Amino acid sequence: MFHELKNPPADFLDWKWEKFEPYARDLIERPLTAATVDEWLRDWSDLGDALEELFSRLNVAVTINTADEAAEARFRAALDEIYPQAMAADQQLKARLLQSGLKPARFEIPLRNYRDDAELFREENLTLLSEEQKLGLEYDQIAGKQTVEWDGKEITLTQLRPVYQETDRARREQAWRLAAGRQLADREAFNDLWVRFFKLRQQIAANAGKSDFRSYRWVQFHRHDYSPADCQTFRDAIEQVIVPLAARIYEKRRRQLGLESLRPWDLDVDPQGLPPLRPYQTIDELKQKTSAVFHAVDDTLGGYFDTMIRENLLDLENRKNKAPGGYCTAFPIRQRPFIFMNAVGLHDDVQTLLHEGGHSFHVFEAASLPLGQLRGSPIEFAEVASMGMEFLAGPYLSREHGGFYSEEDARRAFNEHLERSLLFWPYMAVVDGFQHWAYTHPEEALNSAACDEAWDALWQRFMVGVDWSGLEDVRRTGWQRKLHIFQIPFYYVEYGLAQLGAGQVWRNALTDQSSAVRAYRSALALGNSVGLPQLFAAAGARFAFDAATLQSVAGLMAERLEL
């Protein structure tokens, strides 16, 4: 019966819950004993893979074209008719396994997570969780419609980004102000969406018996290895170690540009007046050169990427009505990843593809694990997979390795990556700190003006060195332009922790690149079978929040950058 799920029919994306329900019913009613548990888990895994594949494909369809009304209708129907039923059935199966007392091999982490899910599960939240997904679509639609007129053409804000690298400062400022004005035009739309998101999440948390949404989210994300207090420790470490380095980076840039003060439109142009890095002319060139870089890192990883090219698992170019950002999702039936991004000809596109490529390698490496429940990974370590690949690929960006640049430009590109890595940690602290404030101050957070003030206070604490005078409205509303705050609350500290892990992988690679790559791949192959500290250790890193560990990596970056 369940083998049918491994090869679904052509009308799979139009399936209703009644197509999946017999499989769920079978698992709910089937005897569960020590003798039957292995087959039961395999069948449950097949059902979970089919549902994940369905929603991944529906999500891809609505993000590659936010104006596709048929795709949106199909996705909304699935959220209404399948998502709540699937979650309810899945929770019944988790409860069955927990109540059985059985402890399948390598299943300690999934069992721990199922206990979390049982703690949070409430029938009345199923429709609310579905509604939360729909609100996420609204965010994409608002952002996806943001275009401006530039050089006689209607273009997206993402397509405007190359102008920020031009040496003509007046033109950079004009482009920056044009984009900022267009974003501010949606200020009230984002404020309204935020309030609806926030009230919905408060209700979800209250239904689950939690005092606030942060408490709910901590259990939902299975965060057993760190606490909100650890996040505060990490932010304090960033303020102590990184903020002074960031100030030196900005001051060095100001001097090199010969400016009285550094403005937001001065942050992407080369400070020495060099032309912008233009790594490729066509999307096919981006794919082929990225393949060469991955092969230089490791032939198996390069082969994975070639499979994605061959099987059309990449949607890379920016266009109107495409959702913002980038992601890698999984199609578990096919055991394949899919990469989505918005390339416009910048070096940032290369970094994004290296990043999402790391996520895709995680999918490939964990595919050999026998159960879907073991193939996932804590998101803190999933980002080590992506950020670690950015660092591991750094030495191979030159044309000598089939990559994008001369040796000189390759060094420049990697140094830019190190610089942006250092500058990212303070920004991460702002995003993370804002969310901790919002969900522990719910009455204030329902007031958009209070949100603006909270964001601005954090910004001025961590983001030093850039002159925002006269641009306060743009600075204060920056929280509206971070999709994680709206769509994936509390999913941001992971990037900072993962960058610390990835930096340690890079530190190891400076001594022995091949050993660092082997450890990286071995850690990816562990999936969800061990906890966070063990995953970091397998990759050759330490899972930590303290200033000393941060300094050990940041100091190496600063030394390379001659700060």
C-alpha positions as CSV (number, residue, x, y, z in Angstrom):
1,M,0.0,0.0,0.0
2,F,2.6,2.6,1.1
3,H,4.9,1.9,-1.8
4,E,2.4,3.9,-4.0
5,L,3.5,7.0,-2.1
6,K,7.0,6.7,-3.5
7,N,5.8,7.2,-7.1
8,P,2.8,9.6,-6.9
9,P,0.6,10.2,-10.0
10,A,0.6,13.3,-12.2
11,D,-2.4,14.8,-10.3
12,F,-0.5,14.6,-7.0
13,L,-0.5,18.4,-6.4
14,D,-4.3,18.4,-6.6
15,W,-4.8,15.6,-4.0
16,K,-7.2,16.2,-1.1
17,W,-7.0,14.8,2.4
18,E,-9.1,11.8,1.5
19,K,-6.2,10.6,-0.7
20,F,-3.8,10.6,2.3
21,E,-6.3,9.6,5.0
22,P,-6.3,5.8,4.4
23,Y,-2.5,5.8,4.9
24,A,-2.8,7.7,8.2
25,R,-5.7,5.5,9.3
26,D,-3.7,2.4,8.7
27,L,-0.9,3.6,10.8
28,I,-3.2,4.7,13.6
29,E,-5.0,1.4,13.8
30,R,-2.1,-1.0,13.0
31,P,-0.7,-3.0,16.0
32,L,2.5,-1.4,17.2
33,T,5.0,-3.7,19.0
34,A,8.7,-4.4,19.1
35,A,8.2,-6.8,16.2
36,T,6.3,-4.3,14.0
37,V,7.8,-0.9,14.9
38,D,10.5,-0.8,12.2
39,E,8.1,-1.4,9.3
40,W,5.6,1.0,11.0
41,L,8.2,3.7,11.2
42,R,9.2,3.2,7.5
43,D,5.6,3.5,6.4
44,W,5.1,6.6,8.6
45,S,8.3,8.0,7.0
46,D,6.8,7.4,3.5
47,L,3.6,9.2,4.4
48,G,5.6,12.1,5.9
49,D,7.8,12.3,2.8
50,A,4.7,12.5,0.5
51,L,3.1,15.3,2.5
52,E,6.4,17.2,2.7
53,E,6.9,16.8,-1.0
54,L,3.4,18.1,-1.7
55,F,3.8,21.3,0.4
56,S,7.3,21.9,-0.8
57,R,6.1,21.8,-4.4
58,L,3.1,24.0,-3.7
59,N,5.4,26.5,-1.9
60,V,7.8,26.6,-4.8
61,A,5.0,27.3,-7.2
62,V,3.7,30.4,-5.3
63,T,7.2,31.8,-4.7
64,I,8.5,31.5,-8.3
65,N,5.4,33.5,-9.4
66,T,3.5,35.4,-6.8
67,A,1.0,36.4,-9.4
68,D,0.0,32.8,-10.3
69,E,-3.5,32.8,-9.1
70,A,-4.0,29.1,-9.8
71,A,-0.9,28.1,-7.8
72,E,-2.0,30.3,-4.9
73,A,-5.5,28.8,-4.9
74,R,-4.0,25.3,-4.9
75,F,-1.7,26.2,-2.0
76,R,-4.4,27.9,0.0
77,A,-6.7,24.9,-0.6
78,A,-4.0,22.6,0.7
79,L,-3.5,24.8,3.8
80,D,-7.2,24.6,4.5
81,E,-8.0,21.0,3.6
82,I,-4.8,19.0,4.2
83,Y,-2.5,20.9,6.6
84,P,-4.7,20.7,9.7
85,Q,-5.7,17.1,9.1
86,A,-2.2,16.1,8.4
87,M,-0.9,17.7,11.6
88,A,-3.6,16.1,13.7
89,A,-2.9,12.7,12.2
90,D,0.9,13.2,12.7
91,Q,0.3,14.1,16.3
92,Q,-1.7,10.9,16.8
93,L,1.1,8.9,15.4
94,K,3.7,10.6,17.7
95,A,1.4,9.9,20.7
96,R,1.1,6.3,19.7
97,L,4.9,5.8,19.6
98,L,5.4,7.7,22.9
99,Q,2.6,5.7,24.6
100,S,4.1,2.4,23.3
101,G,7.3,2.9,25.3
102,L,9.3,1.6,22.4
103,K,12.7,3.2,21.8
104,P,13.8,2.5,18.2
105,A,17.6,2.6,17.5
106,R,19.0,6.1,16.8
107,F,15.6,7.6,17.6
108,E,16.4,9.5,20.8
109,I,16.3,12.9,19.3
110,P,13.0,12.4,17.4
111,L,11.4,10.9,20.6
112,R,12.5,14.0,22.6
113,N,11.1,16.2,19.9
114,Y,7.8,14.3,19.8
115,R,7.4,14.9,23.6
116,D,7.8,18.7,22.8
117,D,5.1,18.4,20.1
118,A,2.8,16.6,22.4
119,E,3.2,19.3,25.0
120,L,2.2,22.0,22.5
121,F,-0.5,20.2,20.4
122,R,-4.0,21.6,20.6
123,E,-6.8,20.8,18.1
124,E,-7.9,24.5,18.2
125,N,-4.5,25.6,16.9
126,L,-4.7,23.6,13.7
127,T,-6.7,26.2,11.7
128,L,-4.7,29.0,13.3
129,L,-1.4,27.5,12.2
130,S,-2.9,27.2,8.7
131,E,-3.9,30.9,8.8
132,E,-0.3,31.8,9.9
133,Q,0.9,30.2,6.6
134,K,-1.5,32.3,4.6
135,L,-0.4,35.5,6.3
136,G,3.1,34.6,5.1
137,L,1.8,34.6,1.5
138,E,0.6,38.1,2.1
139,Y,4.1,39.3,3.1
140,D,5.5,37.8,-0.1
141,Q,2.8,39.5,-2.2
142,I,3.4,42.9,-0.7
143,A,7.2,42.7,-1.2
144,G,6.9,41.0,-4.6
145,K,5.0,44.0,-6.0
146,Q,7.6,46.5,-5.0
147,T,9.0,47.9,-8.3
148,V,10.4,51.3,-9.3
149,E,11.1,53.2,-12.5
150,W,14.8,53.3,-13.3
151,D,16.6,54.3,-16.5
152,G,13.2,54.2,-18.3
153,K,12.3,50.6,-17.1
154,E,10.2,49.1,-14.4
155,I,12.5,47.0,-12.2
156,T,12.3,45.2,-8.9
157,L,14.1,46.6,-5.9
158,T,16.5,43.6,-6.1
159,Q,17.3,44.5,-9.7
160,L,18.2,48.0,-8.5
161,R,21.0,46.6,-6.2
162,P,23.8,46.7,-8.7
163,V,23.5,50.5,-8.8
164,Y,24.6,50.6,-5.1
165,Q,28.0,49.3,-6.3
166,E,28.6,52.1,-8.9
167,T,31.2,54.7,-8.2
168,D,28.9,57.6,-9.0
169,R,27.8,58.6,-5.5
170,A,24.9,60.8,-6.6
171,R,23.5,58.0,-8.7
172,R,23.8,55.6,-5.7
173,E,22.0,57.9,-3.5
174,Q,19.2,58.5,-6.0
175,A,18.7,54.7,-6.3
176,W,18.8,54.1,-2.6
177,R,16.3,56.9,-1.8
178,L,14.0,55.6,-4.6
179,A,14.0,52.1,-3.2
180,A,13.5,53.4,0.4
181,G,10.6,55.5,-0.7
182,R,8.9,52.6,-2.4
183,Q,9.3,50.5,0.7
184,L,8.0,53.2,3.0
185,A,4.9,53.4,0.7
186,D,4.0,49.9,2.1
187,R,4.6,50.9,5.7
188,E,0.9,50.7,6.8
189,A,0.4,47.5,4.9
190,F,3.2,45.9,6.8
191,N,2.0,47.4,10.1
192,D,-1.4,45.9,9.6
193,L,0.0,42.5,8.6
194,W,2.3,42.5,11.7
195,V,-0.6,43.1,14.0
196,R,-2.6,40.2,12.5
197,F,0.4,37.9,12.7
198,F,1.1,39.0,16.3
199,K,-2.4,38.5,17.6
200,L,-2.6,35.1,15.9
201,R,0.6,34.0,17.5
202,Q,-0.5,35.2,20.9
203,Q,-3.6,33.1,20.6
204,I,-1.7,30.1,19.5
205,A,0.6,30.3,22.5
206,A,-2.3,30.9,24.9
207,N,-4.1,27.9,23.5
208,A,-1.0,25.8,24.2
209,G,-0.8,27.0,27.8
210,K,2.2,29.2,27.3
211,S,2.7,32.6,28.9
212,D,4.0,34.1,25.7
213,F,4.9,33.2,22.1
214,R,8.6,33.0,22.9
215,S,8.0,30.2,25.3
216,Y,5.9,28.4,22.8
217,R,8.4,28.9,20.0
218,W,11.3,27.6,22.1
219,V,9.5,24.3,22.6
220,Q,8.3,24.2,19.0
221,F,11.9,24.7,17.8
222,H,13.0,21.9,20.2
223,R,15.6,24.2,21.7
224,H,17.0,21.9,24.4
225,D,20.6,23.0,24.1
226,Y,20.2,26.8,24.8
227,S,17.9,29.3,26.4
228,P,16.7,32.9,25.8
229,A,19.4,33.8,28.4
230,D,22.0,32.3,26.2
231,C,20.8,34.4,23.3
232,Q,21.3,37.5,25.6
233,T,24.8,36.2,26.4
234,F,25.5,35.9,22.7
235,R,24.3,39.4,21.9
236,D,26.4,40.8,24.8
237,A,29.4,38.9,23.3
238,I,28.7,40.5,19.9
239,E,28.6,43.9,21.5
240,Q,31.9,43.3,23.3
241,V,33.9,41.6,20.5
242,I,32.3,42.5,17.2
243,V,30.9,46.0,17.4
244,P,34.3,47.6,17.9
245,L,35.6,45.6,14.8
246,A,32.6,46.7,12.8
247,A,33.3,50.3,13.8
248,R,36.8,49.9,12.5
249,I,35.6,48.4,9.2
250,Y,33.2,51.4,8.6
251,E,35.8,53.9,9.6
252,K,38.4,52.4,7.2
253,R,35.8,52.5,4.5
254,R,35.0,56.2,5.2
255,R,38.7,57.1,5.0
256,Q,39.2,55.1,1.8
257,L,36.2,56.8,0.2
258,G,37.4,60.2,1.4
259,L,34.0,61.1,2.9
260,E,33.1,63.3,5.8
261,S,30.5,60.6,6.9
262,L,29.5,57.2,5.7
263,R,25.9,57.1,4.4
264,P,23.8,54.0,3.7
265,W,24.4,54.2,0.0
266,D,28.2,54.1,0.6
267,L,28.2,50.5,1.9
268,D,28.4,48.4,-1.3
269,V,30.7,50.4,-3.5
270,D,34.3,49.3,-3.6
271,P,36.1,51.7,-1.1
272,Q,39.2,51.8,-3.4
273,G,37.3,52.8,-6.4
274,L,37.6,49.5,-8.2
275,P,34.8,48.5,-10.5
276,P,32.1,46.2,-9.0
277,L,32.8,42.5,-9.2
278,R,30.6,41.1,-12.0
279,P,31.1,37.4,-11.8
280,Y,28.9,36.2,-14.6
281,Q,26.9,37.4,-17.6
282,T,24.2,34.7,-17.8
283,I,22.5,32.3,-15.4
284,D,24.0,29.3,-17.2
285,E,27.5,30.8,-16.6
286,L,26.6,31.2,-12.9
287,K,25.6,27.5,-12.8
288,Q,28.7,26.2,-14.6
289,K,31.2,28.2,-12.7
290,T,29.6,27.4,-9.4
291,S,29.8,23.7,-10.3
292,A,33.5,24.1,-10.9
293,V,34.0,25.7,-7.5
294,F,32.1,22.9,-5.8
295,H,34.1,20.3,-7.7
296,A,37.3,22.0,-6.5
297,V,36.0,21.7,-2.9
298,D,35.0,18.1,-3.3
299,D,34.1,16.0,-6.4
300,T,31.2,14.4,-4.7
301,L,29.7,17.7,-3.7
302,G,30.3,19.0,-7.2
303,G,28.5,16.0,-8.6
304,Y,25.5,16.7,-6.4
305,F,25.3,20.2,-7.9
306,D,25.6,18.9,-11.4
307,T,22.6,16.6,-10.7
308,M,20.6,19.7,-9.7
309,I,21.5,21.5,-13.0
310,R,20.7,18.4,-15.0
311,E,17.3,17.8,-13.3
312,N,16.2,21.5,-13.4
313,L,16.3,22.0,-9.6
314,L,17.5,25.6,-9.7
315,D,15.4,28.8,-10.1
316,L,18.0,31.5,-9.8
317,E,17.3,34.7,-11.8
318,N,15.3,37.6,-10.3
319,R,12.1,38.7,-12.1
320,K,8.9,40.6,-11.4
321,N,6.4,38.8,-9.3
322,K,9.0,36.5,-7.9
323,A,9.0,36.3,-4.1
324,P,12.0,37.9,-2.4
325,G,15.0,36.2,-0.8
326,G,16.4,32.7,-1.4
327,Y,15.9,29.3,0.0
328,C,16.7,25.6,-0.4
329,T,13.8,23.2,0.1
330,A,13.6,19.4,-0.2
331,F,11.6,17.1,-2.3
332,P,11.9,14.0,-0.1
333,I,10.2,11.5,-2.4
334,R,12.8,12.2,-5.1
335,Q,15.5,12.7,-2.4
336,R,16.4,15.9,-4.1
337,P,16.8,19.6,-3.0
338,F,15.5,22.7,-4.9
339,I,17.3,26.1,-4.8
340,F,15.3,29.4,-5.2
341,M,17.1,32.8,-5.3
342,N,17.1,36.2,-7.0
343,A,20.3,36.6,-9.0
344,V,21.0,40.0,-10.6
345,G,24.7,39.7,-11.6
346,L,26.4,40.5,-8.3
347,H,29.0,38.7,-6.3
348,D,26.3,38.4,-3.6
349,D,24.6,36.0,-6.0
350,V,27.6,33.7,-5.9
351,Q,27.6,33.8,-2.1
352,T,23.9,33.0,-2.0
353,L,24.3,30.1,-4.4
354,L,27.2,28.8,-2.3
355,H,25.1,29.2,0.8
356,E,22.0,27.4,-0.6
357,G,24.3,24.9,-2.2
358,G,25.5,23.9,1.3
359,H,21.8,23.4,2.3
360,S,21.4,21.2,-0.8
361,F,24.4,19.1,0.1
362,H,22.8,18.5,3.5
363,V,19.8,17.0,1.7
364,F,22.0,14.8,-0.4
365,E,24.3,13.6,2.4
366,A,21.4,12.8,4.8
367,A,19.4,11.0,2.1
368,S,21.0,7.7,3.0
369,L,19.4,7.8,6.5
370,P,16.6,5.2,6.5
371,L,13.8,7.4,7.9
372,G,12.5,10.9,7.1
373,Q,12.4,11.6,10.9
374,L,16.2,11.2,11.0
375,R,17.0,13.2,7.8
376,G,16.1,16.7,9.1
377,S,18.5,18.7,11.1
378,P,18.3,21.4,13.8
379,I,18.1,24.6,12.0
380,E,21.1,25.9,14.0
381,F,23.2,23.2,12.4
382,A,21.5,23.4,9.0
383,E,22.9,26.9,8.7
384,V,26.4,25.5,9.5
385,A,26.0,23.4,6.3
386,S,25.3,26.5,4.3
387,M,27.6,29.0,5.9
388,G,30.3,26.4,6.2
389,M,30.2,25.9,2.4
390,E,30.7,29.6,1.8
391,F,33.9,29.4,3.8
392,L,35.1,26.1,2.3
393,A,34.5,27.4,-1.2
394,G,36.4,30.6,-0.6
395,P,39.8,29.4,-1.8
396,Y,38.4,28.2,-5.1
397,L,36.7,31.3,-6.6
398,S,39.4,32.1,-9.1
399,R,39.5,31.1,-12.7
400,E,42.4,28.8,-11.9
401,H,39.8,26.5,-10.4
402,G,37.2,27.1,-13.1
403,G,35.6,29.9,-11.0
404,F,34.7,33.5,-11.5
405,Y,37.7,35.8,-11.0
406,S,41.3,36.5,-11.3
407,E,43.4,35.6,-8.3
408,E,43.4,39.2,-7.2
409,D,39.6,39.6,-7.5
410,A,39.1,36.2,-5.8
411,R,41.0,37.4,-2.8
412,R,39.0,40.6,-2.9
413,A,35.8,38.6,-3.0
414,F,36.7,36.4,-0.1
415,N,37.9,39.3,2.0
416,E,34.5,41.0,1.3
417,H,32.9,37.8,2.6
418,L,35.0,37.9,5.8
419,E,34.1,41.6,6.2
420,R,30.4,41.0,5.7
421,S,30.5,38.0,8.1
422,L,31.8,40.3,10.8
423,L,29.3,43.0,10.0
424,F,26.5,40.4,10.0
425,W,26.8,39.5,13.7
426,P,25.6,43.0,14.9
427,Y,22.7,43.0,12.5
428,M,21.8,39.5,13.7
429,A,21.8,40.8,17.3
430,V,19.3,43.6,16.3
431,V,16.9,41.1,14.6
432,D,17.2,38.7,17.5
433,G,16.9,41.3,20.2
434,F,13.9,42.9,18.5
435,Q,12.0,39.6,18.5
436,H,12.8,38.9,22.2
437,W,11.5,42.3,23.0
438,A,8.4,42.0,20.9
439,Y,7.1,38.7,22.3
440,T,7.9,39.6,25.9
441,H,6.2,43.0,25.6
442,P,3.1,42.0,23.7
443,E,1.0,45.1,24.4
444,E,3.7,47.5,23.3
445,A,4.5,45.3,20.2
446,L,1.0,45.8,18.9
447,N,1.8,49.5,18.5
448,S,3.9,50.0,15.3
449,A,5.4,53.2,16.7
450,A,6.7,51.2,19.7
451,C,8.1,48.6,17.3
452,D,9.9,51.4,15.4
453,E,11.4,52.7,18.7
454,A,12.5,49.3,19.9
455,W,14.2,48.5,16.6
456,D,15.9,51.9,16.5
457,A,17.3,51.5,20.0
458,L,18.8,48.2,19.1
459,W,20.1,49.5,15.8
460,Q,21.9,52.4,17.5
461,R,23.4,50.0,20.1
462,F,24.8,47.5,17.6
463,M,25.0,49.2,14.2
464,V,27.6,51.9,14.7
465,G,29.6,53.9,12.1
466,V,26.9,54.9,9.5
467,D,25.3,58.3,9.4
468,W,21.5,58.0,9.1
469,S,20.7,61.7,9.7
470,G,17.6,62.7,7.8
471,L,16.8,59.0,7.1
472,E,15.4,58.1,10.5
473,D,12.1,56.8,9.2
474,V,13.9,54.4,6.9
475,R,16.1,53.2,9.8
476,R,13.3,52.9,12.3
477,T,11.2,50.8,9.9
478,G,13.9,48.3,9.1
479,W,12.2,45.6,11.0
480,Q,9.5,45.6,8.3
481,R,12.0,44.5,5.7
482,K,13.2,41.4,7.5
483,L,11.0,38.6,6.3
484,H,12.0,36.3,9.2
485,I,10.4,38.7,11.7
486,F,7.1,38.2,9.9
487,Q,7.2,34.7,8.5
488,I,9.6,32.7,10.7
489,P,9.8,34.4,14.1
490,F,12.8,33.6,16.3
491,Y,14.5,32.0,13.3
492,Y,17.6,34.3,13.1
493,V,19.9,33.7,16.0
494,E,20.6,30.4,14.2
495,Y,22.5,32.4,11.5
496,G,24.8,33.9,14.1
497,L,25.4,30.7,15.9
498,A,26.0,28.8,12.7
499,Q,28.4,31.5,11.4
500,L,30.4,30.9,14.6
501,G,30.4,27.2,13.8
502,A,31.2,27.8,10.2
503,G,34.0,30.1,11.2
504,Q,35.5,27.3,13.2
505,V,35.2,25.0,10.2
506,W,37.1,27.6,8.2
507,R,39.7,27.9,10.9
508,N,40.3,24.1,10.6
509,A,40.4,24.3,6.8
510,L,43.3,26.8,7.0
511,T,45.3,24.0,8.5
512,D,43.9,21.1,6.6
513,Q,41.3,21.8,4.0
514,S,40.6,18.2,3.0
515,S,40.1,17.1,6.6
516,A,37.8,20.0,7.3
517,V,35.7,19.0,4.3
518,R,35.6,15.4,5.4
519,A,34.4,16.4,8.9
520,Y,31.8,18.8,7.3
521,R,30.4,16.0,5.2
522,S,30.3,13.5,8.0
523,A,28.4,15.9,10.2
524,L,25.8,16.6,7.5
525,A,25.3,12.8,7.1
526,L,24.2,12.6,10.8
527,G,20.9,14.4,10.0
528,N,18.8,14.5,13.1
529,S,20.3,11.5,14.9
530,V,22.3,13.4,17.5
531,G,22.0,16.7,19.3
532,L,23.4,20.1,18.5
533,P,26.6,20.0,20.5
534,Q,27.4,16.6,18.9
535,L,26.7,17.9,15.4
536,F,29.0,20.9,15.9
537,A,31.7,18.6,17.3
538,A,31.4,16.2,14.4
539,A,32.1,19.2,12.1
540,G,35.1,20.2,14.2
541,A,33.5,23.1,16.0
542,R,32.2,24.0,19.5
543,F,28.6,25.0,20.1
544,A,29.0,28.1,22.2
545,F,27.8,31.7,23.0
546,D,30.7,33.2,24.9
547,A,33.0,36.1,24.0
548,A,36.1,33.9,24.0
549,T,34.9,31.5,21.4
550,L,33.6,34.4,19.3
551,Q,37.0,36.2,19.6
552,S,38.8,33.1,18.5
553,V,37.1,33.3,15.1
554,A,36.6,37.0,14.8
555,G,40.2,37.6,15.6
556,L,41.3,35.4,12.7
557,M,39.0,37.3,10.4
558,A,40.2,40.6,11.6
559,E,43.8,39.5,11.1
560,R,43.1,38.4,7.5
561,L,41.5,41.8,6.9
562,E,44.3,43.7,8.6
563,L,42.0,45.6,10.9
